[in-house]
Amino acid sequence: MDPSSNKHRRAESKKYIEREKERTKEKKERMGSNSISKMAARHLRILSGCNGALLSVRFFSDSTLAQEPIASTAIDSASVSPSINTAENHSQLNNNKKHSAPSSLKHAELAKFSAIADTWWDAEGPYKPLHALNPTRLAFIRSTLCRHFRKDPYSARPFEGLNIVDVGCGGGILSEPLARMGATVTGIDAVEKNIKIARLHADLDPETSTIEYCCTTAEKLVEEQRKFDAVIASEVIEHVADPAEFCKSLSALTVSEGATVISTINRSMRAYATAIIAAEHILHWLPKGTHQWSSFLTPEELVLILQRASIDVKEMAGFVYNPLTGRWSLSDDISVNFIAFGTKNS
Ligand SMILES: C[S@@+](CC[C@H](N)C(=O)[O-])C[C@H]1O[C@@H](n2cnc3c(N)ncnc32)[C@H](O)[C@@H]1O
């Protein structure tokens, strides 16, 4: 058949469509493993090595455990650092996996943050809960870091002399007050749009314009051999590909005897009811799909994976929301939102 003829082209297109259908079917089959398998895969990584905990994953021995199917939602390539998002660099990252820490990036999660990057500083927008939570989490960070580094919590700039990295800093809601409290702050995020917004906002105030913002990941900073007195990852671990590896990177960034602070959401029924059903579906505080319940960690799991990363958790607190006042407070109720402070073993 003449390759330039219409008949030939039609036949080629038909073949192409058939091939695509076949590929889509295969992809669906691969992705179709149910959420229990996804959860089990996560648990396997978290729990393997924890005494007595392996029993809970023996039931899920199918091949889906070997590889957690990570949704492949396309991310707006313009919004993520060229150094971490081009196709070339994805394969580079995969190659790097053999030689260095695996990537913590979960592209479907980053796409969600990229889509609403412009709203970081809208106190009534999707980040309203983080703005409301800020004074409460800062109270915990201030008291734990001051105690650990023997700083005066009543001084105006208690973090003077401390070098802090805010991993997954978003638009800088937490980085900015840390800088105002005197810390030398580095804010990193995998979404370039977030970093641009954070930079623009920080430049509005001389006290925050000193923040170093960078579109990168914790593991990349580890490769660059950066070290910090304190490493903070607030509301980030539930969005990363591999929490245990992420904690290892946080630990590698922390100086010996330094501090690591992580806040996240408990994988409890109460968290499902409040952080997902109420916050996303009833109150519309957050866009639907912001959180995946299976990606949450229980406090026990977080303590274990931090321990395995040489971080001893010394203090933990819960954040409790009062719907009447619209305020958050620190509590010993860690059943939904919680924050942990740990120190790096020497
Ligand atoms: C819920 S927001 C929290 C932002 C900020 N920490 C705060 O609490 O105000 C999660 C942030 O983590 C970032 N992120 C997710 N995975 C990341 C990764 N592997 N490395 C760096 N940043 C990441 C997202 O882009 C997003 O800005």
The ligand as a Tripos MOL2 file, in Angstrom:
@<TRIPOS>MOLECULE
LIG
   27    29     1     0     0
SMALL
NO_CHARGES

@<TRIPOS>ATOM
      1 C1         -0.2670   21.3440   53.1240 C.3       1 LIG1
      2 S1          1.0510   22.2320   52.4200 S.3       1 LIG1
      3 C2          1.8920   22.7950   53.8710 C.3       1 LIG1
      4 C3          2.6430   24.0840   53.6460 C.3       1 LIG1
      5 C4          3.4060   24.6220   54.8560 C.3       1 LIG1
      6 N1          4.2930   23.6380   55.4160 N.3       1 LIG1
      7 C5          2.4450   25.1170   55.8920 C.2       1 LIG1
      8 O1          2.0830   24.3070   56.7610 O.co2     1 LIG1
      9 O2          2.0460   26.2780   55.8580 O.co2     1 LIG1
     10 C6          2.1680   20.9730   51.8240 C.3       1 LIG1
     11 C7          3.3100   21.5350   51.0010 C.3       1 LIG1
     12 O3          4.2910   20.5260   50.8170 O.3       1 LIG1
     13 C8          4.7990   20.6240   49.4980 C.3       1 LIG1
     14 N2          5.3550   19.3030   49.1710 N.ar      1 LIG1
     15 C9          4.6970   18.1430   49.0120 C.ar      1 LIG1
     16 N3          5.5680   17.1350   48.7850 N.ar      1 LIG1
     17 C10         6.8100   17.6900   48.8330 C.ar      1 LIG1
     18 C11         8.1210   17.1560   48.7050 C.ar      1 LIG1
     19 N4          8.3180   15.8730   48.4920 N.pl3     1 LIG1
     20 N5          9.1660   18.0020   48.8230 N.ar      1 LIG1
     21 C12         8.9660   19.3290   49.0590 C.ar      1 LIG1
     22 N6          7.7450   19.8780   49.1700 N.ar      1 LIG1
     23 C13         6.6780   19.0660   49.0710 C.ar      1 LIG1
     24 C14         3.6070   21.0340   48.6640 C.3       1 LIG1
     25 O4          3.9680   21.6250   47.4560 O.3       1 LIG1
     26 C15         2.9060   22.0010   49.6020 C.3       1 LIG1
     27 O5          3.3500   23.3110   49.4260 O.3       1 LIG1
@<TRIPOS>BOND
     1     1     2 1
     2     2     3 1
     3     2    10 1
     4     3     4 1
     5     4     5 1
     6     5     6 1
     7     5     7 1
     8     7     8 2
     9     7     9 1
    10    10    11 1
    11    11    12 1
    12    11    26 1
    13    12    13 1
    14    13    14 1
    15    13    24 1
    16    14    15 ar
    17    14    23 ar
    18    15    16 ar
    19    16    17 ar
    20    17    18 ar
    21    17    23 ar
    22    18    19 1
    23    18    20 ar
    24    20    21 ar
    25    21    22 ar
    26    22    23 ar
    27    24    25 1
    28    24    26 1
    29    26    27 1
@<TRIPOS>SUBSTRUCTURE
     1 LIG1         1 GROUP 0 **** ****
